[in-house]
Amino acid sequence: MNHPHPRAGAPLLRQARRLFLEQGELPPGLVDERLLRSWHRSRGAGLEPVGRNPETPRLSEQHLRQALERHQEFVAHAEPVMEYLYAQVQASHSMVVLADNRGLLVHALGDPDFLGKAERVALAPGASWHEQHRGTNAIGTALAEGAAVEIHGAEHFLERNTFLTCAAAPILDPSGKLLGALDISGDHRSHHPHTQGLVRTAAQMIENRLLLSRHRRHIRLHLHPRAEGIGTVAEGVLALSEDGWIVGANRAALAMLGLQPADLGATPLERVLDSRSEDLLDWGRRQGQQALLVSTRRGGRLFLQIHAGKAPIPVGVAAASTPPQDALAALDTGDARLKAALDKARKVAGKPIPLLLHGESGVGKELLAQAIHRSSPRREGPFVAVNCAALPENLIEAELFGYAPGAFSGARKEGSPGRLREAHGGTLFLDEIGDMPLNLQSRLLRVLQERQVTPLGSGKPVAVDFALVCATHRPLRQEVEAGRFRADLYYRLNGLTLTLPALRERSDFSALVARLLAEMAPGRSLALAPAVARAFADYAWPGNLRQLANALRTATALLEADEECIDWPHLPDDLAEELQQRPLAADAAATMAEPAPDRLQEVSRLAIQRAVAAARGNLSEAARRLGISRNTLYRKLKAGATGEVS
């Protein structure tokens, strides 16, 4: 915390702490107000400074992997900054930690000796450091206060954490939504006064990386009071829509223009700058990236640099033929089936029509749900994802519907709002809805019909308003016929069904790989080696997009700084071994001894059978593997069935 008293006055802090624990209040000015608010929240959560507190469950490796997948974009952009930050504090008995917006630790780097100490207090990935679970601590308190904080020694509410000194800063996404927090934690004896400034700057770097990635196709304005400040971590960055409205900004830009996160998407550029957006874009076209001095509506002056993005669009000019540039468009890499699904999703986003997403595990159903949310009028609201298959049956009811204080043994003192109420004003995504127990299906149906939820242990219903997107890999119609899924709930969820193609069925594989590599390594021109690219294209990918993304993420991490070509040594061993042991059916046929004329039909038939099997029955894919047209494949299959030679 930023204190009115120097840290040398540790006895004064201990006295204030003892007085607070005895009386529940402190005289004004004795400790920082934010620290006092945090102590009050910690006590209100039912935590005891000394002794046993309710054990907070730690995520299993599987659930932690799922959490990392949910935060894939966030973690990917944070990791390089964390590595840079750790290089600055290495060998100082400390660690760098990344948490999501609920206080869940998702990634950490640190000195081996300190990581062991941190593990003893669960300061490790998979654990929650929300204030409700750990009391006053830099991560939880930064999230609660929405500001950078430093918690040192006895300022921690729980005695067992007083050996720590921690500084954390919140991280916002380009729309101003809280994503999580970045933290440096270390031994309290190694406290350094510049740590808070260091972590605040690193959080700002992550925010800037996210903004540039999310809006790389938009027109961007880079701002600073001095021309030399453009391009530095202190610059302001704005992203503009086609018609000149501000749709994204970093905190520096908001401060320079006197805006709040709520103003994003609701403010035209002309409202904050004394310049027309058309004139600025024209300047950018004529002068390249030369800085232009402009005046703000508040009377200030800023230097401005225009970046037209990858697809420059005339600002302020209607362009009905221009493809939409939204989160759904970012998923379109050329596959016709996927594009049809994206176009349908765009038409109903924002309308009171529930969506049901079908597809194999790993095809990207949650990615599509997130894109639908970000492309809808509810994008400023929360996106709440619940995996119905991952929650224990005895907890799913409390998790979804919430509970009143003291509703059952082990319940939190203050109760829980439940995921449905957390989604109010935004989008609720129910993944693996087909795995929801029958008794809870009826409760969910009642909520959807009445738009009200009644927490466990409470007779008072609470109104809820959210867009609903559900997903499943199960054939729900068959589940209904088998009596495992309620027919009335199925028809309530099935406003529009979208089926996502499996990765092996998509025609945009190369473009998809290029997009994933660009997202995972912004600023680098990564590519697959030709042999690896061929093997990737011919592999069935049973884990679909999730498996492909994991393989590319691992390969990217194994590249040296000066390498840009992903080859066999960069792949996970099990995947490389499987790919190298799966020769193409056509190649296998080609390497056979030249057949006698009477064996030609048999060789052809075997090659076709292998190709169809490798493509799992997808004839278009099998034809592509064999290097023939689909009509030719149909003709050969028909000829094989009748015993003719073709």
C-alpha positions as CSV (number, residue, x, y, z in Angstrom):
1,M,0.0,0.0,0.0
2,N,1.0,3.7,-0.3
3,H,1.3,4.7,3.3
4,P,1.2,7.9,5.2
5,H,3.8,6.3,7.5
6,P,7.2,4.8,6.6
7,R,7.6,1.0,6.7
8,A,10.2,1.4,9.4
9,G,7.2,1.9,11.8
10,A,6.4,-1.8,11.9
11,P,5.4,-1.6,15.6
12,L,2.8,1.0,14.6
13,L,1.4,-1.4,12.0
14,R,1.3,-4.3,14.5
15,Q,-0.5,-2.0,17.0
16,A,-3.1,-1.0,14.3
17,R,-3.6,-4.6,13.3
18,R,-4.2,-5.7,16.9
19,L,-6.6,-2.8,17.5
20,F,-8.6,-3.6,14.4
21,L,-8.9,-7.3,15.3
22,E,-10.0,-6.4,18.8
23,Q,-12.4,-3.5,18.0
24,G,-13.2,-3.9,14.3
25,E,-12.4,-0.2,13.7
26,L,-9.4,2.2,13.6
27,P,-8.9,5.9,14.1
28,P,-8.7,7.8,10.7
29,G,-5.2,8.0,9.2
30,L,-3.6,5.2,11.1
31,V,-3.3,2.9,8.0
32,D,-4.0,3.4,4.3
33,E,-7.8,3.6,3.6
34,R,-7.5,0.9,0.9
35,L,-5.8,-1.4,3.4
36,L,-8.5,-0.8,6.0
37,R,-11.2,-1.5,3.4
38,S,-9.5,-4.8,2.5
39,W,-9.2,-5.8,6.2
40,H,-13.0,-5.2,6.5
41,R,-13.7,-7.3,3.5
42,S,-11.5,-10.1,4.8
43,R,-13.3,-10.1,8.1
44,G,-16.6,-9.9,6.3
45,A,-15.7,-13.1,4.4
46,G,-15.5,-14.9,7.7
47,L,-11.7,-15.4,7.6
48,E,-9.6,-15.7,10.8
49,P,-6.1,-14.1,10.8
50,V,-4.8,-17.0,12.9
51,G,-6.0,-20.6,12.9
52,R,-8.0,-22.7,10.5
53,N,-10.0,-21.2,7.7
54,P,-12.3,-23.0,5.2
55,E,-10.0,-24.8,2.8
56,T,-10.1,-23.4,-0.7
57,P,-10.1,-26.1,-3.3
58,R,-7.2,-26.0,-5.8
59,L,-7.9,-26.9,-9.4
60,S,-6.7,-30.2,-10.7
61,E,-4.3,-30.3,-13.6
62,Q,-7.2,-31.0,-16.0
63,H,-9.3,-28.1,-14.7
64,L,-6.3,-25.8,-14.8
65,R,-5.7,-26.7,-18.5
66,Q,-9.3,-25.8,-19.2
67,A,-8.9,-22.5,-17.4
68,L,-5.8,-21.8,-19.5
69,E,-7.7,-22.6,-22.7
70,R,-10.4,-20.1,-21.6
71,H,-7.8,-17.4,-21.1
72,Q,-5.7,-18.4,-24.1
73,E,-5.4,-14.9,-25.6
74,F,-4.7,-13.3,-22.2
75,V,-2.0,-15.7,-21.2
76,A,-0.3,-15.8,-24.6
77,H,0.2,-12.0,-24.5
78,A,1.1,-11.9,-20.9
79,E,3.8,-14.6,-21.0
80,P,6.5,-12.7,-22.9
81,V,6.0,-9.7,-20.6
82,M,6.2,-12.0,-17.5
83,E,9.5,-13.4,-18.8
84,Y,10.9,-9.9,-19.3
85,L,9.7,-8.9,-15.8
86,Y,11.1,-12.0,-14.2
87,A,14.5,-11.2,-15.8
88,Q,14.5,-7.9,-13.9
89,V,13.8,-9.5,-10.5
90,Q,15.6,-12.8,-10.9
91,A,17.7,-14.1,-8.0
92,S,15.9,-11.8,-5.5
93,H,13.8,-14.5,-3.8
94,S,10.7,-13.7,-5.7
95,M,8.2,-14.8,-8.4
96,V,6.0,-13.3,-11.1
97,V,2.4,-14.4,-11.0
98,L,-0.6,-13.9,-13.4
99,A,-4.2,-14.2,-12.1
100,D,-7.5,-14.1,-13.9
101,N,-10.3,-11.7,-12.9
102,R,-11.6,-14.1,-10.1
103,G,-8.2,-14.4,-8.5
104,L,-7.3,-17.8,-10.0
105,L,-3.5,-18.1,-10.5
106,V,-3.0,-19.3,-14.1
107,H,0.8,-18.8,-14.6
108,A,3.9,-18.2,-12.6
109,L,7.7,-17.9,-12.9
110,G,10.1,-17.6,-10.1
111,D,13.3,-18.5,-8.3
112,P,13.3,-22.2,-7.3
113,D,14.1,-21.5,-3.7
114,F,11.2,-19.1,-3.3
115,L,8.7,-21.2,-5.3
116,G,9.0,-23.9,-2.7
117,K,8.1,-21.4,0.1
118,A,5.2,-20.0,-2.0
119,E,3.9,-23.5,-2.6
120,R,3.4,-24.0,1.1
121,V,0.9,-21.2,1.2
122,A,-0.7,-22.3,-2.2
123,L,0.8,-19.3,-4.1
124,A,0.9,-21.4,-7.3
125,P,-1.1,-22.0,-10.4
126,G,-4.5,-23.5,-9.8
127,A,-5.1,-21.8,-6.4
128,S,-7.4,-18.8,-5.8
129,W,-6.1,-15.6,-4.2
130,H,-9.4,-13.8,-4.2
131,E,-9.8,-11.8,-1.0
132,Q,-12.7,-14.0,0.0
133,H,-10.3,-17.0,0.1
134,R,-6.9,-15.4,1.1
135,G,-7.8,-12.2,2.8
136,T,-5.8,-9.0,2.1
137,N,-3.1,-9.8,-0.5
138,A,-1.8,-7.8,-3.5
139,I,-3.6,-9.9,-6.2
140,G,-7.0,-10.1,-4.5
141,T,-6.9,-6.5,-3.3
142,A,-5.8,-5.1,-6.6
143,L,-8.8,-6.9,-8.2
144,A,-11.1,-5.6,-5.6
145,E,-9.9,-2.0,-5.7
146,G,-9.3,-1.9,-9.4
147,A,-5.9,-0.3,-8.8
148,A,-2.2,-1.2,-8.3
149,V,-1.5,-2.0,-4.7
150,E,1.4,-3.2,-2.5
151,I,0.9,-5.5,0.5
152,H,3.9,-5.9,2.7
153,G,4.4,-8.3,5.7
154,A,1.9,-7.8,8.4
155,E,-0.5,-5.9,6.1
156,H,-1.6,-9.4,4.9
157,F,-4.8,-10.4,6.8
158,L,-3.7,-14.0,7.3
159,E,-0.7,-14.5,9.6
160,R,0.7,-17.3,7.5
161,N,1.2,-14.9,4.6
162,T,3.1,-12.2,6.5
163,F,6.4,-13.5,5.3
164,L,5.5,-12.1,1.8
165,T,5.9,-8.7,0.2
166,C,3.7,-8.4,-2.9
167,A,2.9,-5.8,-5.5
168,A,0.1,-6.3,-8.1
169,A,-1.6,-4.3,-10.8
170,P,-5.0,-5.0,-12.5
171,I,-5.0,-5.7,-16.3
172,L,-7.9,-4.5,-18.4
173,D,-8.9,-5.6,-21.9
174,P,-9.3,-3.1,-24.8
175,S,-13.0,-2.6,-23.9
176,G,-12.1,-1.7,-20.3
177,K,-13.2,-5.1,-18.8
178,L,-11.1,-6.5,-15.9
179,L,-9.1,-9.5,-17.2
180,G,-6.9,-10.2,-14.2
181,A,-3.8,-9.0,-12.3
182,L,-0.1,-9.2,-12.6
183,D,1.9,-9.7,-9.4
184,I,5.4,-9.8,-8.1
185,S,5.7,-11.6,-4.7
186,G,8.8,-12.2,-2.7
187,D,10.3,-12.5,0.8
188,H,9.4,-9.5,2.9
189,R,13.0,-9.0,3.7
190,S,13.7,-8.4,0.0
191,H,11.2,-5.6,-0.4
192,H,12.2,-3.0,-3.0
193,P,10.4,0.4,-3.3
194,H,10.3,0.3,-7.1
195,T,8.5,-3.0,-7.4
196,Q,5.0,-1.5,-7.6
197,G,6.1,0.8,-10.5
198,L,7.7,-2.1,-12.3
199,V,4.6,-4.3,-12.1
200,R,2.3,-1.4,-13.1
201,T,4.4,-0.8,-16.2
202,A,4.4,-4.5,-17.1
203,A,0.6,-4.6,-16.7
204,Q,0.4,-1.7,-19.1
205,M,2.6,-3.5,-21.6
206,I,0.2,-6.5,-21.6
207,E,-2.8,-4.2,-22.0
208,N,-1.1,-2.6,-25.0
209,R,-0.2,-5.9,-26.6
210,L,-3.9,-7.1,-26.2
211,L,-5.2,-3.9,-27.7
212,L,-2.9,-4.0,-30.8
213,S,-3.7,-7.7,-31.3
214,R,-7.5,-7.4,-30.9
215,H,-7.7,-4.3,-33.1
216,R,-4.9,-5.0,-35.7
217,R,-7.5,-4.7,-38.5
218,H,-8.9,-1.5,-37.2
219,I,-7.7,2.1,-37.8
220,R,-5.6,3.0,-34.8
221,L,-4.5,6.4,-33.5
222,H,-1.3,6.5,-31.3
223,L,-1.2,9.6,-29.0
224,H,1.2,11.3,-26.7
225,P,1.8,14.9,-25.6
226,R,5.3,14.7,-27.1
227,A,6.1,13.3,-30.6
228,E,9.0,11.3,-29.2
229,G,6.5,9.5,-26.8
230,I,4.7,7.8,-29.6
231,G,5.8,4.1,-29.8
232,T,6.8,4.0,-26.1
233,V,4.9,2.1,-23.4
234,A,3.5,5.5,-22.3
235,E,1.7,6.2,-25.5
236,G,-2.1,6.3,-25.8
237,V,-3.8,4.0,-28.4
238,L,-7.3,4.3,-29.8
239,A,-9.0,1.9,-32.1
240,L,-11.8,3.2,-34.5
241,S,-14.8,1.6,-36.1
242,E,-15.5,2.0,-39.8
243,D,-17.7,5.1,-39.1
244,G,-15.2,6.8,-36.8
245,W,-16.4,5.7,-33.3
246,I,-13.9,4.8,-30.6
247,V,-14.2,1.0,-30.0
248,G,-11.0,0.3,-28.1
249,A,-8.4,2.2,-26.0
250,N,-5.7,1.7,-23.5
251,R,-5.7,3.4,-20.1
252,A,-3.2,6.1,-21.3
253,A,-5.5,7.2,-24.1
254,L,-8.5,7.2,-21.8
255,A,-6.7,9.5,-19.4
256,M,-5.4,11.8,-22.2
257,L,-8.9,12.3,-23.5
258,G,-10.9,12.3,-20.3
259,L,-12.8,9.1,-21.1
260,Q,-14.0,6.2,-19.1
261,P,-14.2,2.5,-20.2
262,A,-18.0,2.9,-20.4
263,D,-17.5,5.5,-23.2
264,L,-15.9,2.9,-25.5
265,G,-18.3,2.1,-28.3
266,A,-20.5,5.1,-27.5
267,T,-18.2,8.0,-28.4
268,P,-17.4,9.4,-31.9
269,L,-13.8,10.6,-32.4
270,E,-15.0,14.2,-33.1
271,R,-16.4,14.4,-29.6
272,V,-12.8,14.3,-28.1
273,L,-10.6,15.6,-30.9
274,D,-11.0,19.0,-32.7
275,S,-10.4,17.2,-36.0
276,R,-12.6,15.3,-38.5
277,S,-11.9,11.6,-38.7
278,E,-11.9,11.8,-42.5
279,D,-9.2,14.5,-42.4
280,L,-7.0,12.5,-40.1
281,L,-7.2,9.4,-42.2
282,D,-6.4,11.4,-45.3
283,W,-3.3,12.8,-43.5
284,G,-2.3,9.2,-42.7
285,R,-2.6,8.2,-46.3
286,R,-0.5,11.1,-47.5
287,Q,2.1,11.4,-44.8
288,G,2.5,7.8,-43.7
289,Q,3.3,7.6,-40.0
290,Q,4.5,11.2,-39.5
291,A,3.2,12.6,-36.3
292,L,0.4,15.3,-36.5
293,L,-0.3,17.9,-33.8
294,V,-4.0,18.0,-32.9
295,S,-6.1,19.8,-30.3
296,T,-8.5,18.0,-27.9
297,R,-12.0,19.3,-27.0
298,R,-10.7,19.8,-23.5
299,G,-8.2,22.4,-24.7
300,G,-5.0,20.2,-24.7
301,R,-2.7,19.3,-27.5
302,L,-1.5,15.9,-28.5
303,F,0.8,14.4,-31.2
304,L,-1.1,11.8,-33.2
305,Q,0.1,9.0,-35.5
306,I,-2.3,7.1,-37.8
307,H,-2.1,3.3,-38.4
308,A,-4.6,2.2,-41.1
309,G,-4.5,-1.5,-40.0
310,K,-4.4,-4.4,-42.4
311,A,-7.6,-3.5,-44.2
312,P,-7.9,0.3,-44.3
313,I,-11.4,1.6,-44.6
314,P,-12.4,5.2,-45.3
315,V,-13.6,6.5,-41.9
316,G,-17.1,8.1,-42.1
317,V,-17.9,6.5,-45.4
318,A,-20.6,3.9,-45.5
319,A,-19.3,0.7,-47.1
320,A,-22.2,-1.8,-47.4
321,S,-20.0,-4.2,-49.5
322,T,-17.2,-4.2,-46.9
323,P,-17.0,-7.5,-44.9
324,P,-17.8,-7.1,-41.2
325,Q,-14.8,-6.6,-39.0
326,D,-15.9,-8.1,-35.7
327,A,-14.9,-10.9,-33.4
328,L,-16.8,-13.4,-35.6
329,A,-15.0,-12.2,-38.7
330,A,-11.7,-12.9,-37.0
331,L,-12.6,-16.6,-36.9
332,D,-13.2,-16.7,-40.6
333,T,-10.2,-18.1,-42.4
334,G,-11.9,-19.3,-45.6
335,D,-13.9,-22.5,-44.8
336,A,-17.4,-22.3,-46.4
337,R,-19.2,-24.3,-43.8
338,L,-17.7,-22.3,-40.9
339,K,-18.4,-19.0,-42.7
340,A,-22.0,-20.0,-43.1
341,A,-22.3,-20.7,-39.3
342,L,-20.5,-17.4,-38.5
343,D,-22.9,-15.4,-40.8
344,K,-26.0,-17.0,-39.1
345,A,-24.5,-16.3,-35.7
346,R,-24.0,-12.6,-36.6
347,K,-27.6,-12.2,-37.7
348,V,-29.0,-13.4,-34.4
349,A,-26.4,-11.9,-32.1
350,G,-28.3,-9.5,-29.9
351,K,-31.7,-11.0,-30.6
352,P,-33.5,-13.0,-27.9
353,I,-32.8,-16.3,-29.7
354,P,-30.8,-19.0,-27.8
355,L,-28.0,-20.7,-29.8
356,L,-27.1,-24.4,-29.6
357,L,-23.6,-25.2,-30.8
358,H,-22.9,-28.8,-32.0
359,G,-19.5,-30.3,-32.8
360,E,-16.8,-32.7,-31.8
361,S,-14.8,-31.9,-28.7
362,G,-12.1,-29.3,-29.4
363,V,-13.7,-27.7,-32.6
364,G,-13.9,-24.3,-30.9
365,K,-17.4,-24.1,-29.6
366,E,-16.4,-21.8,-26.7
367,L,-14.3,-19.7,-29.0
368,L,-17.4,-19.2,-31.2
369,A,-19.5,-18.4,-28.1
370,Q,-17.0,-15.7,-27.0
371,A,-17.0,-14.2,-30.5
372,I,-20.8,-14.1,-30.6
373,H,-20.7,-12.3,-27.2
374,R,-18.1,-9.8,-28.4
375,S,-20.0,-9.2,-31.6
376,S,-23.3,-8.5,-29.8
377,P,-24.7,-5.4,-28.1
378,R,-24.0,-7.2,-24.8
379,R,-20.3,-7.2,-25.3
380,E,-19.7,-4.8,-22.4
381,G,-21.4,-7.2,-20.1
382,P,-19.9,-10.4,-18.6
383,F,-19.2,-13.6,-20.5
384,V,-19.8,-16.4,-18.0
385,A,-18.8,-19.9,-19.1
386,V,-19.9,-23.0,-17.2
387,N,-18.7,-26.5,-18.2
388,C,-21.6,-28.7,-17.0
389,A,-19.5,-31.9,-17.4
390,A,-16.7,-30.6,-15.2
391,L,-18.8,-29.8,-12.1
392,P,-19.5,-32.5,-9.5
393,E,-23.2,-33.3,-9.5
394,N,-23.5,-32.3,-5.8
395,L,-22.1,-28.8,-6.6
396,I,-23.6,-27.9,-9.9
397,E,-26.9,-26.7,-8.5
398,A,-25.2,-24.3,-6.0
399,E,-22.7,-23.2,-8.7
400,L,-25.4,-22.4,-11.2
401,F,-28.2,-21.0,-9.1
402,G,-26.3,-19.6,-6.1
403,Y,-27.2,-19.9,-2.5
404,A,-28.2,-17.8,0.5
405,P,-25.9,-17.4,3.5
406,G,-25.8,-20.6,5.6
407,A,-27.9,-22.5,3.0
408,F,-26.0,-25.8,3.6
409,S,-23.0,-27.1,5.5
410,G,-19.8,-25.7,4.2
411,A,-21.5,-22.8,2.4
412,R,-19.7,-19.4,2.5
413,K,-21.0,-17.0,5.1
414,E,-22.0,-14.4,2.6
415,G,-23.6,-16.9,0.2
416,S,-23.0,-17.0,-3.5
417,P,-24.8,-15.3,-6.4
418,G,-24.4,-18.3,-8.7
419,R,-23.2,-18.2,-12.3
420,L,-26.6,-17.4,-13.8
421,R,-26.8,-14.1,-11.8
422,E,-23.2,-13.4,-12.6
423,A,-24.1,-13.4,-16.3
424,H,-26.8,-10.7,-15.8
425,G,-26.5,-8.2,-18.6
426,G,-24.1,-10.4,-20.6
427,T,-23.9,-13.9,-22.1
428,L,-24.2,-17.3,-20.3
429,F,-22.4,-20.1,-22.0
430,L,-23.4,-23.6,-20.9
431,D,-20.8,-26.0,-22.3
432,E,-21.6,-29.8,-22.5
433,I,-25.2,-29.0,-21.7
434,G,-26.0,-32.7,-22.6
435,D,-24.3,-33.7,-19.4
436,M,-26.6,-31.7,-17.1
437,P,-28.5,-34.0,-14.6
438,L,-32.2,-34.3,-15.4
439,N,-33.3,-32.8,-12.0
440,L,-31.4,-29.6,-12.8
441,Q,-32.7,-29.5,-16.3
442,S,-36.1,-28.7,-15.0
443,R,-34.8,-25.9,-12.8
444,L,-32.9,-24.4,-15.7
445,L,-36.0,-24.6,-17.8
446,R,-38.0,-22.7,-15.2
447,V,-35.3,-20.0,-15.1
448,L,-35.4,-19.6,-18.9
449,Q,-39.2,-19.4,-18.9
450,E,-39.6,-17.0,-16.0
451,R,-36.3,-15.0,-16.4
452,Q,-35.9,-15.4,-12.6
453,V,-33.6,-17.5,-10.4
454,T,-34.2,-18.5,-6.8
455,P,-30.9,-19.2,-4.9
456,L,-30.7,-22.3,-2.7
457,G,-32.0,-21.6,0.8
458,S,-33.9,-18.5,-0.3
459,G,-37.6,-18.1,-1.3
460,K,-37.0,-14.8,-3.0
461,P,-36.5,-14.9,-6.8
462,V,-34.1,-12.6,-8.5
463,A,-34.6,-11.3,-12.0
464,V,-31.9,-12.3,-14.6
465,D,-31.3,-11.1,-18.1
466,F,-28.7,-12.8,-20.3
467,A,-28.1,-14.1,-23.8
468,L,-27.9,-17.9,-23.8
469,V,-25.4,-20.0,-25.8
470,C,-25.2,-23.8,-25.2
471,A,-22.9,-26.4,-26.6
472,T,-22.6,-30.1,-26.7
473,H,-20.8,-32.9,-28.5
474,R,-23.8,-35.2,-27.8
475,P,-26.6,-35.7,-30.4
476,L,-29.3,-34.0,-28.2
477,R,-32.2,-35.2,-30.3
478,Q,-31.2,-38.8,-29.7
479,E,-30.6,-38.0,-26.0
480,V,-34.2,-36.7,-25.9
481,E,-35.5,-39.9,-27.5
482,A,-33.5,-42.0,-25.0
483,G,-35.1,-40.1,-22.1
484,R,-31.7,-38.6,-20.9
485,F,-32.6,-35.0,-21.9
486,R,-35.9,-33.1,-21.4
487,A,-37.7,-32.5,-24.7
488,D,-39.1,-29.2,-23.4
489,L,-35.7,-27.9,-22.5
490,Y,-34.2,-29.0,-25.8
491,Y,-36.8,-27.0,-27.7
492,R,-36.2,-24.0,-25.4
493,L,-32.4,-24.1,-26.1
494,N,-32.7,-24.9,-29.8
495,G,-33.5,-21.4,-31.1
496,L,-30.8,-21.8,-33.8
497,T,-28.5,-24.8,-34.1
498,L,-25.0,-24.3,-35.5
499,T,-22.8,-27.2,-36.3
500,L,-19.0,-26.5,-36.4
501,P,-17.0,-28.7,-38.8
502,A,-14.3,-30.9,-37.5
503,L,-10.8,-29.8,-38.3
504,R,-10.2,-32.6,-40.7
505,E,-13.3,-31.5,-42.7
506,R,-12.2,-27.8,-43.1
507,S,-10.8,-26.4,-46.3
508,D,-8.9,-23.6,-44.7
509,F,-6.2,-25.5,-42.8
510,S,-3.2,-23.5,-44.0
511,A,-4.9,-20.1,-43.4
512,L,-6.0,-21.3,-39.9
513,V,-2.4,-22.4,-39.0
514,A,-1.2,-19.0,-40.2
515,R,-3.7,-17.2,-38.1
516,L,-2.9,-19.2,-34.9
517,L,0.8,-18.6,-35.4
518,A,0.2,-14.9,-35.8
519,E,-1.8,-14.8,-32.6
520,M,0.7,-16.8,-30.6
521,A,3.7,-14.9,-31.8
522,P,2.7,-11.3,-32.7
523,G,5.4,-9.6,-34.7
524,R,7.1,-12.8,-35.9
525,S,6.7,-14.4,-39.3
526,L,6.5,-18.1,-38.3
527,A,5.8,-20.9,-40.7
528,L,5.8,-24.7,-40.8
529,A,8.6,-26.6,-42.6
530,P,7.2,-28.1,-45.8
531,A,7.4,-31.7,-44.5
532,V,5.7,-30.7,-41.3
533,A,3.0,-28.7,-43.2
534,R,2.2,-31.8,-45.4
535,A,2.0,-34.0,-42.3
536,F,-0.2,-31.6,-40.5
537,A,-2.5,-31.3,-43.5
538,D,-2.9,-35.0,-43.8
539,Y,-3.4,-35.8,-40.1
540,A,-6.9,-36.4,-38.8
541,W,-6.5,-34.3,-35.6
542,P,-8.8,-36.2,-33.3
543,G,-8.5,-33.3,-30.8
544,N,-9.5,-30.8,-33.5
545,L,-8.6,-27.1,-33.0
546,R,-7.7,-27.6,-29.4
547,Q,-5.1,-30.2,-30.3
548,L,-3.7,-28.2,-33.2
549,A,-3.4,-25.0,-31.0
550,N,-1.7,-26.9,-28.2
551,A,0.8,-28.4,-30.7
552,L,1.6,-25.0,-32.3
553,R,1.8,-23.3,-28.8
554,T,4.4,-25.9,-27.8
555,A,6.3,-25.6,-31.0
556,T,6.4,-21.8,-30.7
557,A,7.7,-22.0,-27.2
558,L,10.5,-24.4,-28.3
559,L,11.7,-22.0,-31.1
560,E,14.9,-20.1,-30.5
561,A,14.7,-16.3,-30.7
562,D,16.1,-16.2,-34.2
563,E,14.2,-19.2,-35.5
564,E,11.0,-18.7,-37.6
565,C,10.5,-22.2,-39.1
566,I,8.7,-24.9,-37.1
567,D,10.2,-28.3,-37.9
568,W,10.1,-31.8,-36.4
569,P,12.3,-31.1,-33.3
570,H,9.9,-28.4,-32.2
571,L,6.8,-30.7,-32.0
572,P,5.8,-32.7,-28.9
573,D,7.4,-36.1,-29.1
574,D,4.2,-38.1,-29.2
575,L,2.7,-36.0,-32.0
576,A,5.9,-36.0,-34.1
577,E,6.2,-39.8,-33.7
578,E,2.6,-40.4,-34.8
579,L,2.9,-38.1,-37.8
580,Q,6.1,-39.7,-39.0
581,Q,4.6,-43.2,-38.7
582,R,1.5,-42.4,-40.8
583,P,2.5,-42.4,-44.5
584,L,-0.1,-41.2,-46.9
585,A,-2.1,-43.9,-48.6
586,A,-1.2,-42.5,-51.9
587,D,2.5,-42.5,-51.0
588,A,2.2,-46.0,-49.7
589,A,0.7,-47.1,-53.0
590,A,3.4,-45.3,-54.9
591,T,6.2,-47.1,-53.1
592,M,4.9,-50.6,-53.7
593,A,6.6,-52.6,-56.4
594,E,5.1,-51.9,-59.8
595,P,2.0,-54.1,-60.0
596,A,1.2,-56.6,-62.7
597,P,-1.8,-55.6,-64.8
598,D,-4.0,-58.2,-63.0
599,R,-3.2,-56.5,-59.6
600,L,-3.9,-53.0,-60.7
601,Q,-7.5,-53.0,-59.6
602,E,-6.6,-54.4,-56.2
603,V,-3.9,-51.8,-55.6
604,S,-6.3,-49.0,-56.6
605,R,-9.0,-50.4,-54.4
606,L,-6.6,-50.7,-51.4
607,A,-5.3,-47.1,-51.8
608,I,-8.8,-45.8,-52.0
609,Q,-9.9,-47.8,-48.9
610,R,-6.9,-46.4,-46.9
611,A,-7.6,-42.9,-47.9
612,V,-11.3,-43.1,-47.0
613,A,-10.4,-44.7,-43.7
614,A,-7.7,-42.0,-42.9
615,A,-10.3,-39.3,-43.7
616,R,-12.9,-41.0,-41.5
617,G,-15.4,-41.4,-44.3
618,N,-15.1,-37.8,-45.5
619,L,-15.0,-38.3,-49.3
620,S,-13.9,-34.8,-50.1
621,E,-10.9,-35.1,-47.8
622,A,-10.1,-38.6,-49.2
623,A,-10.1,-37.2,-52.7
624,R,-7.8,-34.4,-51.7
625,R,-5.4,-36.9,-50.1
626,L,-5.4,-39.1,-53.3
627,G,-4.9,-36.1,-55.5
628,I,-8.0,-36.8,-57.6
629,S,-11.4,-35.0,-57.9
630,R,-14.4,-36.0,-55.8
631,N,-16.3,-37.1,-58.9
632,T,-13.4,-39.3,-59.9
633,L,-13.4,-40.9,-56.4
634,Y,-17.1,-41.5,-56.6
635,R,-16.7,-43.2,-60.0
636,K,-13.9,-45.4,-58.7
637,L,-15.9,-46.4,-55.6
638,K,-18.8,-47.3,-57.8
639,A,-16.6,-49.2,-60.1
640,G,-15.0,-51.1,-57.2
641,A,-18.5,-52.1,-55.9
642,T,-19.4,-53.6,-59.3
643,G,-16.0,-55.2,-59.9
644,E,-15.2,-53.1,-62.9
645,V,-11.8,-51.7,-63.8
646,S,-11.8,-48.0,-64.2
